[in-house]
């Protein structure tokens, strides 16, 4: 059974940093893309970052580019999201997700339970 377990959320002041972790288990994730998403109250879920487990290639939307960094540790089967220069608008529940890295596949199959990040001004 696939499990994605996020941790590392919390309360931080604007300008501060947090590192989120996503511990993945239940299958080999080689050939998968791992993503981070977030959802603030009353807003739609927003894509934050993704990384190819095999190649390590990454992608970010403009809203977080230069501030957030996604990485993975193959030995620990863990994906990280380093968040720097945090802003109050980064406040949300952050989710880890996984999908096959295949052309035409954009739907994430597996999701974690989420971890709350709150940035105070």
N, C-alpha and C positions, 0 to 999 in steps of 0.2 A: 504494500500500500504506500503510495507516494505521500510524503509529508513535507511541507515547507513551513518552517517555524521561524518567525521574525522575532528579533529582540533588539534592544538598544535605544528604543524610543524614550522620550522624557520631556522635561521642561528645560528650555534654554533661553537665554536672553538674545535679543537681536544682535547679529554680528558673531554669534558663537558657532560652535561646531558640534555635530553628533555623528556617530558612525553606527549605522544599522547593519545587522547581520541577518542572514537567511540561511538556516541550516536545512539542507535538502537530503532526503533519504527515501528509500523504497525502490530505487531504480538507478541505473547509470544515466547521467545527464549529458554524456558525450553525444553530440548531435542535437542538443537542445539550446534554445535561447532563453536566458533568464532575464526577467524584467522587473522593474520597480514601478509601481503606480501609487497614486495618492488620491484621497477623496476627502474634501473638506465638507463640513455640514452644509447642506443645501446646494451643493455643487456636484457636477458630474465627475466621475473618475477620470483622472488625468495621468497620462503616460509621463514617466520621469526619466527612465534610463533603461538601456538593455545591453546585454553582453552575450556574445556567442561563447558557449562553454568550451568549444573546441578551439576556435581561432583566437578568442579574446577580443575580437572586434567589438567596439562600443558605439553607442549612438545616444544623443541627448537632444531634447527640445531646447529651443532658445531660452526658455524660461529658467533653466537650471545650468545651461552650458557655462563652463568656467567656474562654477561653484560646487557642483556635485561630481563625484567620481565613482563609477561602478567598477568593481573588481571581483575576481573569484580566486579561491584557493582550492585547487583540485584535490589536494591531499585531505583537506577537511570537508570537502563537499559543501562549501559555504560560499555564498555570494555576499558582498559588502556594498554598502552605499555610504560613502564619506560625504557628508554635507557640511560645507563651510559657508561663512558669510550668510548665515541664516536670516531670513526676513519673517516678519509676522505672517505674511501671505503664504509662507511655507507650512503653516500649521495645518495638519491633516492627519488622517490615519494612513499609514504607509503600508502597502502590500507588496509581497514578493510573488512572482508568478513564473510559470515555465511553459514553453511550447516547443514543439519540434522545429528545428531550423530547416524547414523545407520551403521551396518556392511555392507561393500560393497559400501557405499556412500563416494566418495572422492571429488566429484565436488562441489564447492562452488556455491550456488544458487544466493546469493545476494552480491553486492559489493558497496562500497562507492566510492566517487569521487576522493579520494586521497588527501594527504597533503604532501607538499614538505619539505624534510629535507636536509639541506646543512651543511656539516661539513668542516670547513676550517682548513688548516694545519698550 
